[in-house]
Amino acid sequence: ERIRECPGVVAVTPNRLFHRTLTESVPLIGADIVHSSYGYTGAGTAIAVIDTGITYTQAEVGGCFGTGCKVVYGYDFGDDDADPTDCHGHGTNVAAIAAGTAGVAPDADIIAYKVFESADCESATDAGSAAAIDDVVLQAATYNIVAVNLSLGTYDYRTSSVCDSSGTPTETAVATAYKADITMIAAAGNDGDQDNVSFPACLRKVFAIANTY
């Protein structure tokens, strides 16, 4: 409350914890039909994956990191360094589904953002997620980033109206990305709650993707 009263402070919001959510479903969404019938494979574009990082040494996601690789760029906002190596495996799985050699967009490049701290790799934060989204906007033109995937979220909706509020770091970052014509995608939540959608998937400017089963 004391910080809120300081001159220049626009808003003070909780730095909510985000947790991993994922479902494997490439064949179930008909991606193979899109490839064969329409020729859409993601060539010339990039997908940003905001997650636990990416084990870019795996062949499925190109085997290397940097210029000339499938994972062309990234940053570790969890540990604040330039190496977004996966601390769990979740982000690598997500990236492989999105743009791996057998993924939905197999010819797209990948931008790797690690927002989970390596110490336990259990939780990311609202602030870390927002920082990654802001960097997507900065890098969008360089790498032709057309979409961002956040297979993570918070279930604070059970005790608060988080999606009715404004000014949270991720919401502000999402709005900026939306204005830059970047498609924002987030997991609706795989915890079995069919009546609620997790944050940030519940935001109006985000596509909420549910479990295919």
Legacy VTK file of the C-alpha trace (Angstrom):
# vtk DataFile Version 3.0
C-alpha trace
ASCII
DATASET POLYDATA
POINTS 213 float
0.000 0.000 0.000
2.904 2.393 0.700
4.347 1.741 -2.778
0.942 2.318 -4.362
0.889 5.835 -2.902
4.288 6.813 -4.339
4.305 9.394 -7.167
4.616 7.795 -10.592
3.340 4.363 -9.543
0.596 3.381 -11.987
-0.380 0.050 -10.450
0.693 -2.583 -7.932
-0.365 -6.150 -8.680
0.486 -9.574 -7.211
3.380 -11.358 -8.944
1.362 -14.550 -9.421
2.998 -17.934 -9.948
2.480 -19.738 -13.282
2.629 -23.531 -13.623
3.221 -25.818 -16.593
0.305 -27.147 -18.677
0.561 -29.321 -21.779
-1.264 -31.815 -23.950
0.110 -33.828 -26.888
-2.242 -33.484 -29.817
-0.566 -32.765 -33.168
-2.299 -35.557 -35.133
-5.651 -34.807 -33.533
-5.902 -31.287 -34.950
-5.405 -32.286 -38.587
-2.032 -30.606 -39.084
-1.057 -33.206 -41.678
-4.003 -32.139 -43.856
-2.912 -28.497 -43.661
0.604 -29.510 -44.750
-0.384 -31.733 -47.652
-3.447 -29.928 -48.989
-2.533 -26.287 -48.419
1.242 -26.271 -48.121
1.280 -24.341 -44.860
4.309 -25.517 -42.889
5.455 -22.338 -41.161
8.298 -21.618 -43.582
9.668 -18.098 -43.219
8.088 -17.520 -39.817
9.043 -18.058 -36.195
7.128 -19.190 -33.117
8.113 -17.978 -29.663
7.771 -20.565 -26.912
7.599 -19.098 -23.394
8.128 -22.033 -21.084
10.778 -24.030 -19.193
13.284 -23.444 -21.990
14.270 -25.705 -24.882
16.889 -28.448 -25.053
18.018 -27.194 -28.429
20.639 -29.959 -28.781
17.829 -32.437 -29.517
17.496 -33.299 -33.206
13.717 -32.830 -33.128
14.224 -29.089 -32.578
17.261 -28.686 -34.811
20.204 -29.756 -32.668
21.748 -26.313 -32.164
21.128 -22.739 -31.034
21.666 -19.457 -32.840
21.967 -18.207 -36.394
21.430 -20.993 -38.924
19.677 -23.246 -36.385
15.970 -23.970 -35.930
16.133 -22.415 -32.456
17.484 -19.130 -33.780
17.258 -16.967 -30.670
16.276 -17.043 -27.020
16.814 -15.809 -23.506
16.537 -17.176 -19.978
14.374 -14.779 -17.962
14.195 -17.286 -15.104
17.921 -17.111 -14.375
18.653 -13.907 -16.311
21.191 -15.246 -18.778
21.467 -15.855 -22.515
21.156 -19.661 -22.427
17.508 -20.865 -22.522
18.323 -24.553 -21.940
15.325 -26.504 -20.668
15.268 -27.193 -16.925
12.400 -29.689 -17.111
11.554 -30.987 -20.601
8.136 -29.357 -20.800
9.246 -26.478 -23.024
11.116 -28.799 -25.377
7.991 -30.923 -25.769
5.894 -27.830 -26.475
8.418 -26.538 -29.018
8.542 -29.916 -30.757
4.748 -29.963 -31.036
4.682 -26.404 -32.380
7.606 -26.479 -34.815
9.620 -29.682 -34.456
10.420 -31.880 -37.432
7.089 -33.669 -36.911
5.269 -30.682 -35.435
2.365 -28.488 -36.463
4.637 -26.020 -38.310
7.750 -28.091 -39.060
9.458 -25.428 -41.180
9.042 -22.560 -38.714
11.941 -21.262 -36.640
11.721 -21.336 -32.847
12.385 -18.560 -30.355
13.145 -20.012 -26.912
12.194 -18.114 -23.772
12.880 -19.763 -20.429
10.845 -18.159 -17.637
11.237 -20.854 -14.967
14.170 -20.725 -12.550
16.516 -23.675 -12.898
16.680 -24.232 -9.125
13.382 -26.131 -9.049
11.752 -25.364 -12.439
8.338 -25.483 -10.798
7.016 -21.950 -11.109
7.440 -18.910 -13.301
6.120 -15.450 -12.507
3.820 -12.886 -14.040
6.738 -10.462 -14.305
8.996 -13.001 -16.040
6.287 -13.910 -18.532
5.697 -10.236 -19.308
9.409 -9.620 -19.849
9.529 -12.470 -22.368
6.474 -11.172 -24.248
7.979 -7.682 -24.359
11.144 -9.146 -25.880
9.042 -10.966 -28.475
7.736 -7.590 -29.635
11.287 -6.228 -29.823
12.517 -9.232 -31.838
9.399 -9.765 -33.972
10.612 -7.968 -37.090
14.083 -9.521 -36.984
12.822 -13.115 -36.823
9.303 -12.681 -38.247
7.702 -13.932 -35.044
4.027 -14.494 -35.818
2.866 -16.393 -32.734
3.653 -16.862 -29.049
2.806 -20.012 -27.105
2.421 -20.003 -23.325
1.651 -23.518 -22.140
1.544 -22.216 -18.593
-0.775 -20.266 -16.387
-2.145 -19.549 -12.950
-5.324 -20.821 -11.353
-5.828 -17.729 -9.209
-9.238 -17.346 -10.846
-10.572 -19.660 -8.157
-10.071 -17.023 -5.499
-9.898 -13.755 -7.431
-11.220 -11.990 -10.497
-7.764 -11.869 -12.102
-9.168 -11.686 -15.642
-11.483 -8.847 -14.684
-8.578 -6.765 -13.474
-6.246 -4.600 -15.520
-2.630 -3.587 -15.373
-1.009 -6.937 -14.549
2.407 -7.221 -16.246
1.411 -10.075 -18.559
-1.871 -8.420 -19.535
-0.058 -5.210 -20.434
2.552 -7.133 -22.453
-0.138 -9.151 -24.237
-1.902 -5.943 -25.271
1.345 -4.619 -26.747
1.944 -7.842 -28.674
-1.645 -7.837 -29.916
-1.183 -4.343 -31.346
1.925 -5.649 -33.137
-0.218 -8.334 -34.863
1.392 -11.196 -32.941
-0.950 -14.101 -32.198
-0.995 -14.940 -28.502
-1.858 -18.528 -27.492
-2.135 -19.927 -23.961
-3.238 -23.146 -22.319
-6.802 -23.007 -21.008
-5.724 -25.230 -18.116
-5.445 -29.022 -17.923
-6.500 -29.492 -14.315
-9.969 -30.806 -15.141
-11.867 -27.655 -14.221
-14.378 -27.316 -17.062
-15.966 -24.126 -15.708
-12.945 -21.833 -15.661
-10.069 -20.805 -17.925
-6.670 -20.063 -16.416
-4.771 -16.785 -16.717
-3.446 -15.567 -19.175
-5.634 -17.728 -21.465
-8.724 -15.950 -20.124
-7.577 -12.579 -21.474
-9.587 -11.272 -24.432
-6.524 -10.858 -26.650
-5.330 -14.449 -26.132
-6.463 -17.637 -27.897
-7.281 -20.188 -25.179
-6.419 -23.707 -26.295
-8.027 -26.580 -24.410
-7.184 -30.267 -24.079
-8.084 -32.153 -27.277
-9.568 -34.999 -25.259
LINES 1 214
213 0 1 2 3 4 5 6 7 8 9 10 11 12 13 14 15 16 17 18 19 20 21 22 23 24 25 26 27 28 29 30 31 32 33 34 35 36 37 38 39 40 41 42 43 44 45 46 47 48 49 50 51 52 53 54 55 56 57 58 59 60 61 62 63 64 65 66 67 68 69 70 71 72 73 74 75 76 77 78 79 80 81 82 83 84 85 86 87 88 89 90 91 92 93 94 95 96 97 98 99 100 101 102 103 104 105 106 107 108 109 110 111 112 113 114 115 116 117 118 119 120 121 122 123 124 125 126 127 128 129 130 131 132 133 134 135 136 137 138 139 140 141 142 143 144 145 146 147 148 149 150 151 152 153 154 155 156 157 158 159 160 161 162 163 164 165 166 167 168 169 170 171 172 173 174 175 176 177 178 179 180 181 182 183 184 185 186 187 188 189 190 191 192 193 194 195 196 197 198 199 200 201 202 203 204 205 206 207 208 209 210 211 212
